[in-house]
């Protein structure tokens, strides 16, 4: 469909401020009388604090915060799930330390330099405890326990064998399905810990208010959940807690939870009775969160015709020292596996395990890239061992139009109503020249080229016909001003992907306004209704779905006001944009000469005391349509050095109507870079004895791909499937996390096509490639 505003490339609303350095992030906030804070972190992976002496620090004029100064409320940083499915195991500051880098003491002073000086004066005595730094070791009988008890909802739980939580799901009769199979293929896979490496580290500013409340600026993906948690932790009524919405310098999932420094900053401000700013160093940040590492065992039964008969998937996830919603992660992993192909009969067993390492949390896909690597590698293995073309096998078995989709695990299901999988596989094959690729044994020379394919998806939000274990609704306010311009108030965070622009375009489209007459307003938790969080690729589909819902109400009110002026019925009026006069006008249908501008209607409503044309409402999407992606990637493997490069890529997406087509393309290209890192370079390894990061917390020793490793722009092709999602705003679905999910899998499959060696763990480093080549590729790594 052709729209006047939606789908057009237009200037970003925050573009000028960002390129001129005038956009305000939490670290930019300055408040009169503000103190500056730093955090002292644990050098030990597991210890009990025997004593803390802050007297010398306080003698320098510092204010210090320890576990003795904060409420001993046990909480989970992430409250996206319903309470009875939320595990809780942490306090604002601990007496018992469970990982290197865990915050122990916070210190505020007149300057950051003085705060660091005071921090060095803090004296701590520890009773060291045995640490467990490997998930397999943590599960062994007699392994040191991280917790004597945790909580599930309000129930006390004893985590035996360091098992934080687990999920078992069975659909159909897997044993019978395996008995009917002609082939059974089984492999094990392993995915690493990866630091988010978002541009902005975590920051917080807290101002204690005269009424006993607080005002907070924080790096977060959810201002309302931060508000609720802070009110709960410190016993402050929510009417006195205000969290400001500010720009965020990337997050990649690391701000879904209320990061640990936010309640620490608040605790310092309340104790000091002064404003406090706390900005994490990069070294602090890398010890605060990481991507979930995982080990998988996948067994699949296949008939001679290529149809799947059964599958069995086992997952062990090392979640580190604290739960940041490991239980819904296991549910999601089950869903990512269950909804990729038609297994017909399948089983999932997932186990989340505590270790004395940095806590793991969501990162670009919430377990989806990990599961995708296993499943898409497996599909290529099945295709080769059973004599199928990899594309043919995928086309025969993919979950698509009319099928059931698990959008956020087994309790969030919907029916797929739009699907571009077949179109993307066939078009991608054409663009990459798939059917001309050679087999590995047909290649020679030092440089071997290979082409790989992988497909994936992500959910657009977490809605379903029936609400499941995950909270998901958004709110919006839209107001027509007396000059005909429009204010949009939304609590939905824009993580850089253009969610704010999408909201503006949707309002402009509904009200027939030019893009430049609609603006986003500065908001906070006092001026907006609830939004759960920008996560699960829900920004456009759910967050902007609420905007569309409210915009339609505003349109009804606008036409009702105009009808009073015309003394006519609203249904007899036409609302349109006049391209010649560049005005939005309303007139009785067929009488264009008798017209009013939208501004004239709004001003008349004011003068006649009819009121403001505005609406506020909340809205829950009742579906979670998958946004599909497909990656075709060509690699070059230098057999002398083991270095893998990517000269060419075809990136295909099905996001329904692309409301911001340039930003959808940007998501795909940017995610190719992140996928390259995940596949080939990135891993934040821990020292198996000390529990410290081997990179020392420095990103100079925690490499990322740069533009130098990317294919040239003319060798990256982006393609949008021609689909329309009937439940989405103007046919839109999400794209964010989906853009990454199958990138690493396609790279791994391409490496196999280049050198004939299958790798079963990521990242596939040059050392691994050389070692495998020297072995003659007789076994995978």
N, C-alpha and C positions, 0 to 999 in steps of 0.2 A: 504493500500500500504506500501511496505517496502522502506525506504529511508536510505541513508548512514549516514546522519547527523541529519536531522529532525526527531524528535521523540525519539532520544537517550538521556540518562541522561549523561550530560557532566559537567565539572567544570564551575562554574560561572566566568565570566570575572572579576567581581568585588569582588569575594569571598575572596581572600587573603587580599586585602586592607581593607575590612570590618571587618574580624575577627582579623586583626592585628591593628585595630584602625587607619589606614592610609588613609581611604577614606575621601575626602574633602567635607564637607557640608558648607553651607553659614556661619554658626557660627564658622567654623574653619578658615575662611579667615582672614588673617592679612595683613594690608597694612601699610607701613611706614607713620608716622604722623597721624595715625587714631585716631579719637575721638570716645568715647563710648556714646551711647544715651539711655535714658529711656523715658517712656511716662507717663504723669499724666492723669488719667482717671476719669470720672465723678462719684461722689457718688450719683447722683440724676438720676431718670428715665426720667425726663422731666424738662428742665429749659432753660432759655435764659441767656447767659453770659452778665452781665452788665459791668464788667471791668476785665482786667487781668494786674497784676503788676509783671513784671519779673525782676525788677531792682536789687533786692537782689540776685537773682540767677546769673544774669550777673556780679555782683560784685565779685562773686567767680570764674569768668573766663568762665562761661558757655555760650553757644549759645542757645537761646530759639526760638522755632517756635510756632506761634499761627495762628489762622484763618486769622489774619491781614497780615501774611507773605506769604501766599500761594495764587495762582490764584483761583478765585471763579468759577471754572469750575464745572458744575454739571455733574456727570458721573455715570456709573454703573461699579462695579469692574469686572464684568464678561461680556466679549464681544464675546461669542460663537454664539449668535444669530445675524441675520442680523440687521443693525441699526434701520430700521423702526419698528422692533418688540422688541426693547430694551427700557425698562423703565429706567429713570435716576432720582435719588433723593439725591445724596450725594456729598459732597465736601471733599477735603483732610482733613481739620480740620473744625469743625462746630462752628458757633456762637450760634446756637440753638441745645441743647443736647437732644437726643431722647432715650437713654437707659443708665442704670448704666453700667459703664465700657467703655463708648465711649471715645475715645482719645480726649483730649482737648489741651494739651500743650506737646511738645516734648523738651527735654533738652539734649544737648551734652556737654561733658566735657572731660578732659584728661584721666579720669578713670571712670569706671562704679560707683565706690563708690562716687566720687565727683559729678557725675551726679545725683545720688540719693539725696545727700545733697542739691544740688542746686534746685532740683525739690521740695523739702520740703519748700523752700523759696518762691515759686511762690504763689502769693495771687490772689484769684479769688472771685469775687462777682457775685451772681446768682439772677435772678428773677425766683422763682420756678413756674412751670406750673402744672396744674392737669394732672395726668398720667392715662393711660388706660392699664391694665395689663392682660386682658382677651379678647379673640377674640369675644366672644358673647357680652360682654359689649361694645367693640369697635364699634359694629354694631348698637347699640341702638341709637335712636334719642337723640340728645343733648350730645352725648359722646364727650370728648375732641378730637380735630383733631390733628393728628401728622403733617400734611402738608396742606398748603394753595394751593400749586401747585407742580406738578412734571412734567416730560417730557416723552413722548413716541416718540422716534425718535427726531424730531425737533419740535413736536407739544406740546403745553402746555396743561396739563390735571389737572383738579380739582378732587382730590380723595374724593368723597362724602362718608360719613359714614365710613371713614377709609378703604374703599375698594381699595386696591392697584391695582388689576386687576381681571378680571374674564373671564371664557370661557364657552360657551354653545355649545354643539355638539349633534346632533340628527341623527341617522341612521335608516332608515326604518320607521315603524309606531308603536312606543311603545304602544300606547293606544290599538291598535288593537291586538297587541301581548299579552297584559295582558288580554284582553277579551277572547282570545283563550286558556288561561292557565287553567289547572285543579287545580293547587296549586299556591299561591302567598306567598312568604316568604319575610319578611321585618325585618331588624335588624339595629342597630346603633353600630358603632365601634369607638374607640379612641386610638390614638398612641401618645407617649410622645416626648418631647424634649430630645435629647441625644447629649452629647458632643462627638466630633470625637475621642478624646483621642489618637491621633497619637503620635508616639514616639518623633518626632521632633516638637518643637514649631516653630513659624514663625521667620525668621531672614532675615536681609538685610544688605548688605554692598554697599556703593556708593562712587565712586571716581570721583570727578569733573576733567575733562580732560582739557589740555591747549587750545584745540580748541573750548571750550565752550560746549563740549559734556559730557557724563557721561558713566561710566562703572559700571555695577550693578551685584552683586551676590545675589540671592534671593531664598527663599523657594517658589517654584511654580510648577504647573503642566503645565505651558505654557510660555516659554521664549519669544515667539514672541508677544503674546497678552500683556504681561507686557511691552515689548518694545514700542508697539504702544500706550498704555495708558499713559506711562510716557512721551513720545514725545508730545502727545496731551495735557496733563495737564500742562506741563512746557514750551510748545512752542519750543521744541528742534527738529530739523530735525532728522528723523530716521537714516540718515547716521551717526549721531553723538551720537546715543544711542546704547549701546552694552550690552546685557544681557547674562551673562555666564551660560552655562548649568552645574549644579553641582548635586551631589547626593541629594536625598531627603529621609528623615527618615520617610516614610509613609505620607499619606495625607488624604486618605479616602474621597476625594472630596473637602476638605477644602482649596485646593490650585488651584482649577479651576479658581477662581477669583483672581485678583491681591489683595492680602490681604492688609488691611489698613496701616500696618506699612511700606510697600515698598515706597509709595509716600511720607510718612512722613520722612523716612530716606533720600530720595533724596532731599526733601525740606531743611532739616537740612544741608546736604552736600553743596548744592548750596549757602545757606546763610553763612555757615562757610568758604566756599571756601577751604575745607579740606575733606579728606575721613572720613566717619562716619560709624560706625557699630551699628545696633540696633537689639537686640535679645529679643524676648518676654519671659517674665516669664510664667510659666504654668498658673498662676492666670490671667495674661493679656490675654493669648490665649483662656481660657475658656469663657472669656467675649467678644470674637471676632466672634465666629461662633458656630452654632449648627445644628443638624438635624431638618428638617421640621416636626413639630408636626401637626397632622391632626385629624379631626373628619369626619366620613363618615356615610351616610345613604344609605343602599343598599336594593333594592327591586327587586326580580327576579320571573318571571313567568315560570312554568314548566308544561309540559304535563305528563300524566300518564305513558308514555313510557320513561320518563327521559329526553326528549329533551327540551331545553330552548326555550321559545317563546318571552321573552322580559326581559329587565333589565333597572333599573333606578338608577343612582349613583350620589349622592350629596357629595361634598367635601368642607370643610371649613378648610383653612390652615392658621395658625398663623405664619406670616413670620417675626415678630419682627419689628425692627425700620427702616430697609432699605430693598430695593429690591435687591436681588442677583439672578435675573432672575426668579421671581415667575411666569411670564407669560408662559415661556416654561415648567416650572414645571407642571402647570395645564394641558398643552397639553400632557406632558409625562404621567401624571396620567391617563388621558383619554385613552392613548394608552396602558398602562399596563393593564387597565381594559378591553378595547375593544378586546385585542389580546390574552387574556388568555383562554376564552371560546366562543363558538358560541352562542351569545345571540340572533342573528337574527334581532331583533329590539331593539335598545338601545338608551339611553339618558345619557348625562353627563352634570352636572352643577358644575363648580368649582369656588371657590371664595377665593382669597388671601387677608388677612386682616392685616393691620398695628396694632402693639401694641408697647408699650414702653419696649421692651425686646431685648435680644441679637438677632441680625439678623440671620435668618436661611438660610442655603445654602445646596447644594448637599452633601449627605453622603451615600456612598455605596448603590447605587440604585436609587437615585434621585426620591424619592417618590414610588419606586417599592415595597420595603418591607412593607410600610404602606398599599398600595392598596392590596398587596398579603394577608396580615393578614385578611383584610375584606373579600376578595373574597374566599380565601381558607377555612376560618371559615364557610362562607356561604355555600360552597359546601358540607361540612360535615353536616351542619344543614339540608340542602335540602335532602341529602341522608337519614338521619335518619327519617325525617318527612314524606318522600315519599316512604320509604321502599327500598332504593337502597344501594348496597355496595358502599362505597366512591370511590373505584378504578373504579368500573363499571361505575359510574356516570361521572367520569373524562374522561374515555376512550370514552364515548359516545359523549362528547361535546367539547373536546379540539380543539384549533386552531392548525393545523399541516400542513403537506406536501401539497403544492399546494394552500394553503389558503393565503389571504392577511394579512400582518403583519404591524402594526403601530410601526415603530421603534423609533420614537421620536415625537409622537403626530400625529395629523391628516394630517400634510403636508409632512410627511416622511414615505412613504409606499413602501413595496416591497413584492414579492411573496416568500413564504418559499420553499426552494429547498433542505433542509436537515432537518430531524426531527427524534429524538430518543425518543420521549415521550412515545410511547407504550412500547418500549423495556425497558425503565427505570422503568415504573410502574410495569410491569410484573416481571422483574428481582429483583427489590427492594422488592416486595411482597414475592418473594421466599427467599431472603436473610434474611428478618426480620421474616419470618414465619407468614405472615399476617393473613392467614386464620385460624390460631389456636388462635388468640386473643379472649379474652372473652369480653362480654358486661359489662358496668359499674356495673349493678345490680347483676352480678354474682361474685363480688369481695368482700372480707372481710379482716379484720385484720387492724393493724395500718399502714402498708406499702402497698400501692396500686400501682400496675404497670399498665401502659397503653401504647399503641402504636398508634402513629399518622402519617399521611401522608400529605404532601403538595407538590405541584409542582409549578414551576415558570419559569422565563426566564429573560434574559436581551437582549437588542439590542447589536449587534456588530457594533458600530459606528452609524452615523446618516446620512448615504447616502441613496439615492433612485434613481430610474431612472430619476426623475426630482429633482433638488435641492429644498429643502423646506425652513423653517424658520431658519435652523441651518447651520452654515458654517462648512464644513468638507472636507479638503484635507490635504495631507501631502507631504513632499519633502524629497529627499535623494540625497546624492552624494556618489559614489563608485569609488575607484581608485586602479588600479593594480600597485604595486611598481615594481621596476626593479629587485628585487630578487624573485618575484612571490608572495609575501605577498599582502594582500589587506587591505586598510583602508575603513571603513564605517563611513560616517558622517551623522548623523540623529538628528534632533531637538526633536524627540519624547522622552518625559521623561519616564524613567523607575521608577515606583512607588514601586518597590520591587518585582514585579511579574515575572520578567524575560523577559521583552520586548526587552531589549538590546541583551540578549542571543538568543532570537528568530530571531532578525535581522541578527546576525552573522551566525546562522545555515542556514537561508534561502540563504544568499550569498554563503556560503560554498557549499550548495547543488547545486545551479545553476552553479557555476564555478568549481564544482568537486574538491574542495579544502578540506584539512583537517581543522578541527575546529580551531586548534591552529595557523593557518596561516592567519586568518581573525580577525581583531581587530576593536573595536570601538574607534574613535578618539575623543579627547576633542574638543568641539564645542561651538559656541555662535551664537548670532543672525546675526553677520557679516559673518559667514562662512557657514551658512545653509539657505536654502529656508524655506518658511513658513510651520508651522504645527499648526493646530488650538489649540490642547490641548490633553493631555492624560486624557480622560474622556469617558463616555458612552461605556466602555469596548471595546475601539477602537484600543488599542495599537498594538495588533497582526494583526487584520483583516485590519485595515486602515493604521496605521503607517508602519507596516511591509509589507502591500500590496504595499506601495510606494517603499519600499526597493526591493521587488521582481520585480516590474516594471523597476526599474533602473538596477538591476542586469542582467536582460535579455538584456538590451541595451549594457551593458559592455561585456556580452558574445558575442554579435554580433560583437562588435568592436574588441574583442580579436581574433575571428576567421578570421575577415577581415585582421588583421595584420599578422596572421599566414599564410593566403592564399598568401599574397605578398611574404613571404619568400619561401613558397613551390611552388610558381607560379602555384597555383591551385585555384579552386573556394571554397569559404567558405563552401558551402553545401556539398562538398566532403570530409570535414575534420571531424575527431572524437575527441571530448574532453572527457577525462576520467581520473580517478584516478587509478594509478598503485599500487595495494596493496603490491606488493613485494618490489618495490623501494621506496614506499611512496612518490611518486611524481605525480603531475598533469601534464599530457602530452597531446600533440596534434599531430595527424599524419593523413596522407591521408588514408581514410578508406580502410582497407585491407592491408596496408603497415606499420605494427606496428614497424618494425625495423627502419623506417625512421621517427623519431619523435623528437619533441622539448618539453622542459618543458615550463610551463607558464612563468617562470622567464626568460628563454632564449628569448621568444617572446617579452616580455616587454623590456628587455635590448637591443635587436636588434632594436626595434622601437625607442628607445632613441638614439642609436649610429647613426642610419640612418636618424635622424631628422624627423621621422614620427609623433612624438608626444606621449603624455601620454595616456594610455588606461584608460579612465575614462568617467563617465557620471553623469549628474545632471538633475533631472526632478521632477515635481510635479505630483501627481496622486490622483484622487477622485474615491473612490469605489462607485458604482452605486447600491449597495444593502446594507441592514443592517440586515443580518440573525440573528434570535434569537438563543442564546445559552441557551439551556434548562437545567433545573436542577430538581431533585426530592429528597426530604428528607423523609426518614422513621426513626422516632426517638422513642425510648422507654424511658419513664420517670418512676421514683418512687416518689410517693407523700407520705410524712409522715403526716398522719392525726392528729398527736399530736402536731406538730410544724408548719405545713404548708409548710415546706421546700420541694422544688422540685429538684431532682437530675436526671442526665441523665446517665444511665449505658451503653447504647448501641445506635449506630447510623449507618445508611446506607446512604451514600452520593453518588448520581449518577449524572453524568453530560454528556451533549452532547455539546462538544466544537469542533466537527469535528475532524480533525487530531490534537492530542495534541503535539505541537511542543516541549514543555518542560513538559513531563508527570509528572515528580516529582514536578514541580512547580504548575501544575494544581491540583494535589492531595493536595499540601500544601495550595492552595487557598481554597479548599473545607473544609479542617480540620480547618484552621484558621477562616474561616467564620462561622463554627459551633460555635466556641467560641464567636464571635461577635453576632451571632443569639441568643445564650443563654443569653448574657447580655441584649439584646433588649427585649427578651421575659420575663425575670425573675427578672432583677436587675436594669438596668440603667434608670435614669431619672434626668435631670438637672432642678429641680423645682425652680421657682422664688417665693420670698416672695410676697404675693398679695398686701401688703401695700407699702413696700420700693422699690420693683423692684429688690432687690439684690438676687443673687443665694443663695439658702438655704445651699448649701455646702460651701459657702464663697469663692468659687473659688479654693478650695483645692481638689485635686483628692483623698486624704485620706478619704474624705467624699463623694466621687462620685465613688462608687465601680464598678469594672469590674470583670468578671470571670477570674480566673487564671487556671493554669494547674491542680490545685487540684480539680477543679469542672469538668474538662473534663473527658469523658470516657477514660479508658485505651486504649492504641494504638491497642491492639488485639481485642477490642470491637468496633472499628471504621472500617467499610468496605467502600472502595472507588471503584466505578465502572465507567468506561467510555463507553458510548454508541458507537456502531460501525457505525459511520456516516462519510460522506465526504461532505464538503461544496464546490460545484463546483466553486463558485466565490471567495473563500478565498485562501490565499497563501498555496499551497500544501494541500488544503482541510481544512484549519483551520478556526475556528470562535473564538470568545472571551470566557472568563470564569469569569473574575474579579468580577464584581458586581453581576452577576448571582448566584455565589456561596453562597451568603447570602440570597437572596430574599425570599425564602420560608422556611428558618430555623425556625424563630419564629412561623410561622403559624403551622408547624408540631408539635412543642412543645406544643402549645396551644391545638391543636386537640388531642394530646396524653394525656394531663391533663384531658380533658373531658372523654376520654376513661378510665382513671384511676378512677375518682371519680364521674363522671356523672354530673359535673357542668360546664357550659359554661361561659367563661370569654370573655367580649367584649371590654376590654381595656388592654393595656400593660403599664408597666410590671406587670406580675402576681406574686406579692410579697407574702411571707409567711403570712403577715397580711391579705391580700385579701383572700387567700385560707382558713385560719382559720375562718374568718368572714363568708365566704360563707358556709363553713361546719356547722357552728353554726346555720345558718339560715335554714339548711337543703337543701340548694341548690335550694330554691324555685324561686330565680330570679338570673339572671346573674349580673356580675359587669363590 
